[in-house]
């Protein structure tokens, strides 16, 4: 039953009519930042936190992602997973004039995973505001 539910959830999150894909600001609805956020919230009961501006700058600089337009970095943590999932996004103007975030693919993956200790080292968590 869980596999059926997961398959249904993936179909709902990552599929849509062909004409909607042509008009989606991310080029494909599957690259919509909010859709993947919803997936993590539902599937893994994850909590998430967005890095503040300084945290995003440190993260992007550490990984040399500066040329990809990343303006949001979201960290997902779940009791069901041992590592933290990291999602990167850039703004794309929506048809309604409101910016949406689109997933930025990094090293052939949409999600990177790290142990929390590594994230703390990268961001130098002495700065509690990150």
Phi and psi restraints in degrees (value plus and minus 20) as a CYANA .aco file:
   2 UNK   PHI     -83.6   -43.6
   2 UNK   PSI     -60.3   -20.3
   3 UNK   PHI     -84.4   -44.4
   3 UNK   PSI     -59.7   -19.7
   4 UNK   PHI     -84.1   -44.1
   4 UNK   PSI     -63.4   -23.4
   5 UNK   PHI     -83.5   -43.5
   5 UNK   PSI     -62.9   -22.9
   6 UNK   PHI     -83.1   -43.1
   6 UNK   PSI     -64.4   -24.4
   7 UNK   PHI     -81.1   -41.1
   7 UNK   PSI     -62.9   -22.9
   8 UNK   PHI     -83.6   -43.6
   8 UNK   PSI     -61.9   -21.9
   9 UNK   PHI     -83.0   -43.0
   9 UNK   PSI     -63.5   -23.5
  10 UNK   PHI     -83.5   -43.5
  10 UNK   PSI     -59.8   -19.8
  11 UNK   PHI     -83.3   -43.3
  11 UNK   PSI     -64.3   -24.3
  12 UNK   PHI     -85.1   -45.1
  12 UNK   PSI     -62.8   -22.8
  13 UNK   PHI     -93.3   -53.3
  13 UNK   PSI     -56.7   -16.7
  14 UNK   PHI    -134.0   -94.0
  14 UNK   PSI      -8.8    31.2
  15 UNK   PHI    -147.0  -107.0
  15 UNK   PSI     134.1   174.1
  16 UNK   PHI    -185.6  -145.6
  16 UNK   PSI     147.8   187.8
  17 UNK   PHI     -78.7   -38.7
  17 UNK   PSI     130.3   170.3
  18 UNK   PHI     -78.3   -38.3
  18 UNK   PSI     -60.9   -20.9
  19 UNK   PHI     -85.2   -45.2
  19 UNK   PSI     -48.4    -8.4
  20 UNK   PHI     -89.8   -49.8
  20 UNK   PSI     -53.0   -13.0
  21 UNK   PHI     -85.0   -45.0
  21 UNK   PSI     -56.3   -16.3
  22 UNK   PHI     -83.8   -43.8
  22 UNK   PSI     -50.7   -10.7
  23 UNK   PHI    -121.0   -81.0
  23 UNK   PSI     -23.7    16.3
  24 UNK   PHI     -91.6   -51.6
  24 UNK   PSI     113.9   153.9
  25 UNK   PHI     -82.8   -42.8
  25 UNK   PSI     -41.3    -1.3
  26 UNK   PHI    -110.0   -70.0
  26 UNK   PSI     -22.9    17.1
  27 UNK   PHI      68.8   108.8
  27 UNK   PSI     -46.4    -6.4
  28 UNK   PHI    -173.7  -133.7
  28 UNK   PSI     110.3   150.3
  29 UNK   PHI     -78.1   -38.1
  29 UNK   PSI     -45.5    -5.5
  30 UNK   PHI     -87.0   -47.0
  30 UNK   PSI     -33.7     6.3
  31 UNK   PHI    -116.9   -76.9
  31 UNK   PSI     -12.5    27.5
  32 UNK   PHI     -92.6   -52.6
  32 UNK   PSI     101.1   141.1
  33 UNK   PHI     -75.4   -35.4
  33 UNK   PSI     -63.0   -23.0
  34 UNK   PHI     -87.6   -47.6
  34 UNK   PSI     -54.2   -14.2
  35 UNK   PHI     -82.5   -42.5
  35 UNK   PSI     -64.4   -24.4
  36 UNK   PHI     -90.6   -50.6
  36 UNK   PSI     -53.7   -13.7
  37 UNK   PHI     -79.8   -39.8
  37 UNK   PSI     -66.2   -26.2
  38 UNK   PHI     -80.7   -40.7
  38 UNK   PSI     -61.3   -21.3
  39 UNK   PHI     -78.0   -38.0
  39 UNK   PSI     -67.2   -27.2
  40 UNK   PHI     -84.9   -44.9
  40 UNK   PSI     -58.3   -18.3
  41 UNK   PHI     -84.5   -44.5
  41 UNK   PSI     -62.5   -22.5
  42 UNK   PHI     -99.5   -59.5
  42 UNK   PSI     -71.2   -31.2
  43 UNK   PHI     -90.4   -50.4
  43 UNK   PSI     -64.8   -24.8
  44 UNK   PHI    -127.9   -87.9
  44 UNK   PSI     -17.8    22.2
  45 UNK   PHI      30.0    70.0
  45 UNK   PSI      23.0    63.0
  46 UNK   PHI    -102.7   -62.7
  46 UNK   PSI     130.7   170.7
  47 UNK   PHI    -120.3   -80.3
  47 UNK   PSI     133.0   173.0
  48 UNK   PHI    -157.6  -117.6
  48 UNK   PSI     140.7   180.7
  49 UNK   PHI    -165.3  -125.3
  49 UNK   PSI     113.6   153.6
  50 UNK   PHI    -111.5   -71.5
  50 UNK   PSI     116.0   156.0
  51 UNK   PHI     -87.3   -47.3
  51 UNK   PSI     126.1   166.1
  52 UNK   PHI     -95.2   -55.2
  52 UNK   PSI     159.1   199.1
  53 UNK   PHI     -76.6   -36.6
  53 UNK   PSI     -64.7   -24.7
  54 UNK   PHI     -84.9   -44.9
  54 UNK   PSI     -58.7   -18.7
  55 UNK   PHI     -84.0   -44.0
  55 UNK   PSI     -61.7   -21.7
  56 UNK   PHI     -82.8   -42.8
  56 UNK   PSI     -63.6   -23.6
  57 UNK   PHI     -80.5   -40.5
  57 UNK   PSI     -65.6   -25.6
  58 UNK   PHI     -82.6   -42.6
  58 UNK   PSI     -64.9   -24.9
  59 UNK   PHI     -82.2   -42.2
  59 UNK   PSI     -69.0   -29.0
  60 UNK   PHI     -84.5   -44.5
  60 UNK   PSI     -61.9   -21.9
  61 UNK   PHI     -85.2   -45.2
  61 UNK   PSI     -62.6   -22.6
  62 UNK   PHI     -79.8   -39.8
  62 UNK   PSI     -59.1   -19.1
  63 UNK   PHI    -114.7   -74.7
  63 UNK   PSI     -20.8    19.2
  64 UNK   PHI      37.6    77.6
  64 UNK   PSI      25.6    65.6
  65 UNK   PHI    -117.6   -77.6
  65 UNK   PSI      -5.3    34.7
  66 UNK   PHI     -76.1   -36.1
  66 UNK   PSI     -48.4    -8.4
  67 UNK   PHI    -110.3   -70.3
  67 UNK   PSI     -10.6    29.4
  68 UNK   PHI    -124.2   -84.2
  68 UNK   PSI     -21.0    19.0
  69 UNK   PHI      53.4    93.4
  69 UNK   PSI       2.3    42.3
  70 UNK   PHI     -90.3   -50.3
  70 UNK   PSI     105.5   145.5
  71 UNK   PHI    -144.1  -104.1
  71 UNK   PSI     -26.0    14.0
  72 UNK   PHI    -158.6  -118.6
  72 UNK   PSI     115.3   155.3
  73 UNK   PHI    -148.3  -108.3
  73 UNK   PSI      99.7   139.7
  74 UNK   PHI    -133.7   -93.7
  74 UNK   PSI     108.3   148.3
  75 UNK   PHI    -124.0   -84.0
  75 UNK   PSI     108.7   148.7
  76 UNK   PHI    -132.3   -92.3
  76 UNK   PSI     112.3   152.3
  77 UNK   PHI    -150.8  -110.8
  77 UNK   PSI     115.5   155.5
  78 UNK   PHI    -157.6  -117.6
  78 UNK   PSI     127.1   167.1
  79 UNK   PHI     -88.0   -48.0
  79 UNK   PSI     -38.9     1.1
  80 UNK   PHI    -103.8   -63.8
  80 UNK   PSI     -29.4    10.6
  81 UNK   PHI    -150.0  -110.0
  81 UNK   PSI     123.7   163.7
  82 UNK   PHI    -103.3   -63.3
  82 UNK   PSI     -41.9    -1.9
  83 UNK   PHI    -129.3   -89.3
  83 UNK   PSI     144.3   184.3
  84 UNK   PHI    -114.0   -74.0
  84 UNK   PSI     110.5   150.5
  85 UNK   PHI    -109.7   -69.7
  85 UNK   PSI     118.7   158.7
  86 UNK   PHI    -142.4  -102.4
  86 UNK   PSI     107.1   147.1
  87 UNK   PHI    -135.5   -95.5
  87 UNK   PSI     112.9   152.9
  88 UNK   PHI    -131.1   -91.1
  88 UNK   PSI     120.3   160.3
  89 UNK   PHI    -161.6  -121.6
  89 UNK   PSI     140.0   180.0
  90 UNK   PHI    -152.9  -112.9
  90 UNK   PSI     130.9   170.9
  91 UNK   PHI     -94.0   -54.0
  91 UNK   PSI     121.3   161.3
  92 UNK   PHI    -152.1  -112.1
  92 UNK   PSI     108.8   148.8
  93 UNK   PHI     -85.5   -45.5
  93 UNK   PSI     112.6   152.6
  94 UNK   PHI    -106.0   -66.0
  94 UNK   PSI     147.6   187.6
  95 UNK   PHI     -84.9   -44.9
  95 UNK   PSI     -45.7    -5.7
  96 UNK   PHI    -109.1   -69.1
  96 UNK   PSI     -12.8    27.2
  97 UNK   PHI      67.0   107.0
  97 UNK   PSI     -24.6    15.4
  98 UNK   PHI    -117.0   -77.0
  98 UNK   PSI     112.7   152.7
  99 UNK   PHI     -88.5   -48.5
  99 UNK   PSI     117.2   157.2
 100 UNK   PHI    -134.5   -94.5
 100 UNK   PSI     137.1   177.1
 101 UNK   PHI    -120.7   -80.7
 101 UNK   PSI     117.2   157.2
 102 UNK   PHI    -132.6   -92.6
 102 UNK   PSI     123.5   163.5
 103 UNK   PHI     -87.1   -47.1
 103 UNK   PSI     117.5   157.5
 104 UNK   PHI    -123.9   -83.9
 104 UNK   PSI     102.8   142.8
 105 UNK   PHI     -96.6   -56.6
 105 UNK   PSI     110.3   150.3
 106 UNK   PHI    -143.9  -103.9
 106 UNK   PSI     105.5   145.5
 107 UNK   PHI      28.7    68.7
 107 UNK   PSI      28.1    68.1
 108 UNK   PHI      45.6    85.6
 108 UNK   PSI       1.1    41.1
 109 UNK   PHI    -160.0  -120.0
 109 UNK   PSI     128.3   168.3
 110 UNK   PHI    -108.4   -68.4
 110 UNK   PSI     -41.5    -1.5
 111 UNK   PHI    -148.3  -108.3
 111 UNK   PSI     114.0   154.0
 112 UNK   PHI    -128.3   -88.3
 112 UNK   PSI     129.4   169.4
 113 UNK   PHI    -143.4  -103.4
 113 UNK   PSI     123.2   163.2
 114 UNK   PHI    -163.2  -123.2
 114 UNK   PSI     133.7   173.7
 115 UNK   PHI     -94.7   -54.7
 115 UNK   PSI     126.9   166.9
 116 UNK   PHI     -78.3   -38.3
 116 UNK   PSI     -55.2   -15.2
 117 UNK   PHI     -80.5   -40.5
 117 UNK   PSI     -58.8   -18.8
 118 UNK   PHI     -86.6   -46.6
 118 UNK   PSI     -62.5   -22.5
 119 UNK   PHI     -81.2   -41.2
 119 UNK   PSI     -63.8   -23.8
 120 UNK   PHI     -80.4   -40.4
 120 UNK   PSI     -60.1   -20.1
 121 UNK   PHI     -86.9   -46.9
 121 UNK   PSI     -62.8   -22.8
 122 UNK   PHI     -82.0   -42.0
 122 UNK   PSI     -64.2   -24.2
 123 UNK   PHI    -108.8   -68.8
 123 UNK   PSI     -27.8    12.2
 124 UNK   PHI      32.7    72.7
 124 UNK   PSI      51.0    91.0
 125 UNK   PHI     -85.3   -45.3
 125 UNK   PSI      -4.2    35.8
 126 UNK   PHI     -84.9   -44.9
 126 UNK   PSI     -47.1    -7.1
 127 UNK   PHI    -106.0   -66.0
 127 UNK   PSI      80.4   120.4
 128 UNK   PHI     -89.6   -49.6
 128 UNK   PSI     -30.1     9.9
 129 UNK   PHI    -103.4   -63.4
 129 UNK   PSI     -28.8    11.2
